[in-house]
Amino acid sequence: MKKFLLLFVAGYFLSVTVDAQQLTRIAVVDLPRVYTAFMSESRAVRDFEERSAKVQADIDRMTAEINAVKINQANALAQGNTAQALRYEAEANSKTDVLKEYYRTKTAELESIRKSLSQSGTFLDQVYDEIRYVAESEGYSMVINLKENNGILWYSPTVDLTDKLIKSLMDKSRR
């Protein structure tokens, strides 16, 4: 009976030790930071940034044209040429309307492109595959998005895989 009890206790402690070694390890990842860092290296994002810069240059050019017409209008008024001043005013108003419409259209277009970039299926698949790879190689069984989980009150920086994930994605994108 004592041997049985001793074997039972030993078996129990052995099973507790084995169970203790199979702890669930949880990691966190700051996905918006990953998207920002990784996407800035992609061709599609560079194209988007070039397009944004072109739109801004067009807006700046149109604004300068409107300002030049307004200066001409002020000069015409100063010279007492009311008819010319009215023509300049009409031209400035017309150019302002064109600028407003251009701005509205291009802003909506750029916002749509930005959303499609961040929600691209291939991009997300690549990020999630890399999360799986990094987490498994580091021995984690669960990864939580740090920015979308309000329940995380504290975490150790040792479980943050964000930098490793960004580095891994960058390395693979350069190949």
C-alpha positions as CSV (number, residue, x, y, z in Angstrom):
1,M,0.0,0.0,0.0
2,K,2.8,2.4,0.8
3,K,4.5,1.6,-2.4
4,F,1.3,2.2,-4.3
5,L,0.8,5.6,-2.5
6,L,4.5,6.5,-3.1
7,L,4.2,5.6,-6.9
8,F,0.9,7.5,-7.1
9,V,2.5,10.7,-5.5
10,A,5.6,10.3,-7.7
11,G,3.4,9.9,-10.8
12,Y,1.3,12.9,-9.8
13,F,4.4,15.1,-9.4
14,L,5.8,13.8,-12.7
15,S,2.6,14.7,-14.5
16,V,2.4,18.1,-12.9
17,T,6.0,18.7,-14.0
18,V,5.2,17.7,-17.6
19,D,2.1,19.9,-17.6
20,A,4.0,22.8,-16.2
21,Q,6.4,22.5,-19.2
22,Q,3.6,22.9,-21.6
23,L,2.6,26.5,-20.6
24,T,1.0,28.7,-23.1
25,R,3.4,31.5,-24.1
26,I,1.7,34.6,-25.3
27,A,3.3,37.4,-27.3
28,V,2.2,40.8,-28.5
29,V,2.6,42.6,-31.8
30,D,1.9,46.3,-32.6
31,L,0.3,45.7,-36.0
32,P,-0.1,49.4,-37.0
33,R,3.7,49.8,-36.4
34,V,4.4,46.8,-38.5
35,Y,2.2,48.0,-41.3
36,T,3.8,51.5,-41.3
37,A,7.4,50.1,-41.2
38,F,6.9,47.3,-43.7
39,M,4.6,49.1,-46.1
40,S,6.9,52.1,-46.4
41,E,9.3,49.8,-48.2
42,S,6.8,48.5,-50.7
43,R,6.5,49.7,-54.3
44,A,2.8,50.3,-54.0
45,V,3.3,52.7,-51.1
46,R,6.1,54.6,-52.9
47,D,3.7,55.0,-55.8
48,F,1.0,56.3,-53.5
49,E,3.4,58.7,-51.9
50,E,4.5,60.0,-55.4
51,R,0.8,60.4,-56.3
52,S,0.2,62.3,-53.1
53,A,3.1,64.6,-53.8
54,K,1.9,65.3,-57.3
55,V,-1.6,66.1,-56.0
56,Q,0.0,68.5,-53.4
57,A,2.1,70.1,-56.1
58,D,-1.0,70.6,-58.3
59,I,-2.8,72.2,-55.3
60,D,0.1,74.5,-54.6
61,R,0.3,75.5,-58.2
62,M,-3.4,76.3,-58.4
63,T,-3.3,78.2,-55.2
64,A,-0.4,80.3,-56.5
65,E,-2.4,81.0,-59.7
66,I,-5.4,82.2,-57.6
67,N,-3.2,84.4,-55.5
68,A,-1.6,85.9,-58.6
69,V,-5.1,86.7,-60.0
70,K,-6.1,88.3,-56.7
71,I,-3.0,90.4,-56.8
72,N,-3.9,91.5,-60.3
73,Q,-7.4,92.3,-59.0
74,A,-6.1,94.4,-56.2
75,N,-3.8,96.3,-58.6
76,A,-6.7,96.9,-61.0
77,L,-8.8,98.3,-58.1
78,A,-5.8,100.5,-57.1
79,Q,-5.7,101.9,-60.6
80,G,-9.4,102.5,-60.6
81,N,-10.1,99.9,-63.3
82,T,-13.3,98.4,-61.8
83,A,-14.2,96.4,-65.0
84,Q,-10.8,94.7,-65.1
85,A,-11.0,94.1,-61.3
86,L,-14.4,92.4,-61.7
87,R,-13.0,90.1,-64.5
88,Y,-10.1,89.2,-62.2
89,E,-12.5,88.5,-59.4
90,A,-14.6,86.2,-61.6
91,E,-11.5,84.4,-62.7
92,A,-10.3,84.0,-59.1
93,N,-13.7,82.6,-58.1
94,S,-13.7,80.2,-61.0
95,K,-10.2,79.0,-60.2
96,T,-11.1,78.6,-56.6
97,D,-14.1,76.4,-57.5
98,V,-11.9,74.3,-59.7
99,L,-9.4,73.9,-56.9
100,K,-12.1,72.9,-54.3
101,E,-13.5,70.3,-56.7
102,Y,-10.0,69.0,-57.5
103,Y,-9.1,68.8,-53.8
104,R,-12.3,67.0,-52.9
105,T,-11.9,64.5,-55.7
106,K,-8.2,63.8,-55.2
107,T,-8.5,63.5,-51.4
108,A,-11.3,60.9,-51.8
109,E,-9.2,59.0,-54.4
110,L,-6.0,59.0,-52.2
111,E,-8.0,57.9,-49.2
112,S,-9.4,55.0,-51.1
113,I,-6.0,54.0,-52.3
114,R,-4.6,54.3,-48.8
115,K,-7.3,52.0,-47.4
116,S,-6.9,49.4,-50.1
117,L,-3.1,49.3,-49.5
118,S,-3.5,48.7,-45.8
119,Q,-6.2,46.1,-46.4
120,S,-4.6,44.3,-49.3
121,G,-5.1,40.6,-49.0
122,T,-1.6,39.6,-50.1
123,F,-0.1,42.1,-47.8
124,L,-2.1,40.8,-44.8
125,D,-1.5,37.2,-45.7
126,Q,2.3,37.9,-45.8
127,V,2.2,39.6,-42.4
128,Y,0.1,36.9,-40.8
129,D,2.3,34.2,-42.3
130,E,5.4,35.9,-40.9
131,I,3.7,36.4,-37.5
132,R,3.1,32.6,-37.4
133,Y,6.7,31.9,-38.4
134,V,8.3,34.2,-35.9
135,A,5.9,33.2,-33.1
136,E,6.5,29.5,-33.7
137,S,10.3,29.9,-34.0
138,E,10.3,31.9,-30.7
139,G,8.1,29.3,-29.0
140,Y,4.9,31.3,-28.6
141,S,1.5,29.7,-29.0
142,M,-0.6,32.9,-29.1
143,V,0.0,36.4,-30.5
144,I,-2.2,39.3,-29.5
145,N,-2.5,42.6,-31.5
146,L,-1.4,45.1,-28.9
147,K,-3.3,48.0,-30.3
148,E,-6.7,46.3,-30.6
149,N,-6.8,44.6,-27.2
150,N,-7.9,46.9,-24.5
151,G,-7.6,44.1,-21.9
152,I,-3.8,44.2,-21.8
153,L,-2.8,46.3,-18.8
154,W,0.9,45.4,-18.8
155,Y,3.3,43.2,-20.8
156,S,6.9,42.5,-20.6
157,P,8.9,43.9,-23.6
158,T,10.4,40.4,-23.9
159,V,7.1,39.1,-25.3
160,D,6.8,42.0,-27.9
161,L,7.6,40.5,-31.3
162,T,7.0,43.7,-33.3
163,D,10.7,44.5,-34.0
164,K,11.5,40.9,-34.9
165,L,8.5,40.7,-37.2
166,I,9.4,44.0,-38.9
167,K,13.0,42.8,-39.4
168,S,11.9,39.5,-40.8
169,L,9.4,41.0,-43.2
170,M,12.0,43.5,-44.4
171,D,14.6,40.8,-44.9
172,K,12.2,38.7,-46.9
173,S,11.0,41.6,-49.0
174,R,14.6,42.4,-50.1
175,R,15.2,38.9,-51.4
